[in-house]
Amino acid sequence: MLARMAGAERSRGASFACVALAYLAGGAAAAAAARAVAGAPAWAAVAAADAAATLAVFAFSRAFDNSSVYDPYWSVAPMVIAPALALGPGRASGAALPAVRTALVLVLVLAWGARLTWNWARGWRGLHHEDWRYVDLRSQTGRGYWLVSLVGLHFMPTICVYAGCLPLLAVFAGGAARPAGPLDAAAALVTAAAVALEATADEQLRAHRLAHPAPAPTLATGLWAFCRHPNYLGEILFWWGLFLFGLAADPRAWWTGAGALVITALFVFVSVPLAEKRALARRPEYALHVKRVPALLPRPWRRAGAA
């Protein structure tokens, strides 16, 4: 039946209804998994719920023959994980949570997730469209594509997001419950700046694409004049901001920085190279842009158009 739904009416409305159904199923699977491990440490409960939700969404990706059904998971999952940890029974000894830190983290995670999900939704064309990276992977892997999709396109990002959310365990499920202080202020500044940076970069990119037919020329104005991927930079900084919140809650949670490191490596070694390869193949002027503008870390004295 799902295959018929995917193949019949491909309007954006019907496509969004199908994706919503997939995420409702994912939420139900996550809740069932969390109940099944009731009493387990918070990290284990989140891992079990995350894995169950990913498998449920993958089932819909397979049924609709479109791995892009999974795309919003990156921003949706933290919007569920953070409130679940804040409101759930996983806090050590039932310790009271510092109200300021709790509010800051919840507001920033929800603002980031809602904004990023909206950005995906307004640009998604529907179930007739699949991310170009997945299309390329299909042609390269042939009959093994769905195994590759399960491991590489579904579970690998889930693991990255889970790792990035590890500081939330220190914030919401740890026993230290340290009062909010200067490090919380620094964390809030980094995280809020990251959300603003990513949102501004996405808006500039969207306006550029709407103003030019595909393939649009290289965007080299606004934030994009200072680095080639300011949206990715904002995304990376967001996860480092969460890490700072984790440190503020419990200095012993230094190890949760592994999540931000993993996500940074994902963008530096996977996302940026893939985007660069595609841009170089589609835009003759992009090679010069690469020479003049850094990939991620801005150097104000070297921006597009600078002498």
N, C-alpha and C positions, 0 to 999 in steps of 0.2 A: 504493500500500500504506500509506503514511504517513497518508493521509486516512482510510483505513478504521480504522487504529489509533486515530486521534484521535476518530473518531466512534463506535467500538464500545463499548469499556469505559472509562467516564470516572471510575473510582475514583481516589483519590489515589495509590495505589500504581502503577497503570498510568500515570498522568500523570507521576509522578516518573521512571518508567522511560523514558518518551518524552523528557523533558527531559535526563536523563542521557545518552541516546543522542545528542541534539543537541550536548551539550558534549563528548562524546568525539569526535564528528565535527569540532567546532570545534578541539579540541586537535590532532587529526591534521592539519587544514588549516594550523594555525599552525606546527606542526613542519615541514611540507613547505615552507611559505613561508620559514621561517628558513633551511632548508637551501639553498633556491634563491638566497638572497642571502648565502651564506656568504662571509665576508671583508669584508662591508660594515660600516660603523660601527654600533655598538650601537643608536643611535637609529633607524637605518633598518631594522635587523633586527626590532626590536620593533614598529615601525610596520607592516611587511609582515605579520608574524605576527598582529598585532591586526586588521588589515583582513581577512585570510583567515579568521580565526576568526569575525569578525562576519558575513561573508558566509555562512559555513556555518550559523551559528545562525539567520540570517535565512531561509535556505532551509527550515529546520524550522518557524520561525514561520509562514511562508507555507503550508507543507504542512499544519500543524495549524490554520491559520486563527486564530492567537492570538499577538499580539505579546508577550504576557507571558512567552513562552518565553525572551525575551531578558532579563527582569528581573534574574536573579541575575548577569548578566555583570559588572555594576558592581563587585561584591565578589569575584567569582571571578578576574577577569583579573589584578588586582594580586598575588593569591596565587600566580600562575604567573610573572608578570613578575619579581618580586623574587628568588625563588630562581634563576630562569634567568639573571639578570644576575650574581648572586653566584657561581654555580657555573660559568657559561659561559666561553667563551674571549674575551669582548669586553673584558676589562680591558686598559687601555693598558699595553703593555710587560710584561704579566704581573705588574703591581705587586701586592705583598701588601696585603691589606685589613686595616685595624685590627679586631682580633677583637671588641672591645667594641661598636664602632659596628655592625659586621656583625650581631652577635647581637641587639642592641637593635632594629635596623630589621626584621630578619626576624621576630623574635618579635612585634613590635607589628603589622606588616602582616598576619601570619597570624592573630593574635588578632582584629584588626579584621575581616578578611575572613571568617573562620570564624563569628564571632558574627553578623555581618550576614547571611551566607548562611543560617544557622540561623534567624534571625528571619524571613527571607523564607519559608523552607521550612515552618515550623510555622503560618504564617498563610495560605499559598497553598491555595486550595480545589481546584485541579486544572484540567485543560484546558477544563472547561466554564465557567471563570471567566476574565475578562479585566479588566485594570485599568480603572477607570471613566474615566480620562483617555483611554485608547485607544478605548473605546466612544464617547465624545463625539466624538473625532476621526474615527471611522468615519462617523458621521452627518453630519459637516460636510464631508468630502472625497469621499464617495461612491466612484465607480470609481477615483479616484486615490489611494485610501487606502494601497495597498501601496507605491506610490512614496514617499508621505509617510512611511510606516512605515520604509522602508529608510533614508531620509535623516535623518529627524527623530527616530525612536524607536530606531533601531539605531546608525547611524554617528555621530550627534551625541553621544550619551553615550559611545561608544567614544573619540571624539576628546577629550572632556573627561577621561576616565579616563587616557588616554595622556598628556595634558598634565599631569595631576596626578602621574603617575609619573615625570615628567622628572627630579626630584631624585634618583631612584634611579640615574640614569645617573652623576651625580656621586658617589654613595655607592659604587656597585659597578663602574662602567665607566670612571671618571675616572682620570687619571694622577697626581693630587696625593697621594692616600692620606695625608692629614694625620692625625696621631695624634688619638685621641679627647680631648676637652677639655670645658670648661664649656658650650660651645654644644650639645654632644651631650647634656649633662645637661638643659639647657633644652628641647631638642627632645624628649627622652624624656618629660619632665614634661608638655609640651603634648599630645603624641600619646597618652600613657597616660590623661591626664585626659579627652581627647576620646573615647576608646573607652569609658571608664567613664561619662561623661556620656550618650553615645548609648545605651549598654546600659541604664542606669537609666531613661532617658526611655522607651525602647521597652517595658521591663517594666511601667512604670506605665501606659502607654497600653494595653498588652495586658490588664492586670488590669481596667482601667476598662471596656474593651469587653466583656470576659467577664462583668462584673457588671451590665451594662445592655443591654437589647435595642436593636437598631439602629432609627433613628439614636440613638446614645448622646448624652446631654447633654454639654455642653462640659466637658472635663477642666480643672480649675483648682486642683488640689492637687499637692503634691510639687514637682518641678521645673517642672511646667506652671503653677504659680502665679507664677513669676518671668518666664517668657517663653512665648509661644504655640507656639513650635516648638523646644524644647530638643534634640530628636533631630536636627533640621537643624543647629543650632548645633554639636553634637558632630561631625557629619559635616564641616562646614566646617573646624573646628579640626584635625581629623585631617590634612587635606591641608596645612594650614599647618605642622603638626608635621613632616611629611615634607620640606617646603621647608627648615625649619631644619636638618634632618639634611644636606640637600644643601649648605647653606652651611657647615656644620661640616666637611664633607669637602673643599669647595673654594669659597672665597669668590668665585671668578670665576663660580660657578654662580648668581649672583643672578638671572639671567634665567629660571631655572626657576620662579621665583615666579609666572610667568605662568599656570602650571597651577592653582595655588591661587586666583589671581584669577578665572580662567575658571569654576572650580567655585563660588566664592563668588557670582559674578554669576548663574550658573545657578540657585542656590537663591533668591537675593534677588529676581531678576526673573522667574523662571519657576515654580519649585516652590512658594514661599510664596504668590504671588498666586493660583495655581490652587487650592491648599488653602483659602485664605481665601475665595475665591469660592464654593466648594462648601459650606464651613461656614456662611457667611452665608445661603445658600439653604436649608439644612437645619435650622438651629438659630436660632430667633428671638432667643435670649439672646446669641448670639455677637457682635452689634454692640456691646453693652455691654462684653463681654470685650475686644474690640479697643481700646476707649477706655481700659481700665484696665490692660492688660498689654501690654508691648512685644512685638514680633514675634520678635526674635532676641537682642538684647543686653539682658540682665537689668538692671533697676534695682530693687535690693532694697527701696527705700523705696516702690516702686509695684508691689505684687503683688496677685494676686486675693485678695479678702477683707480687704485692708488698709484702714484707715480713711482 
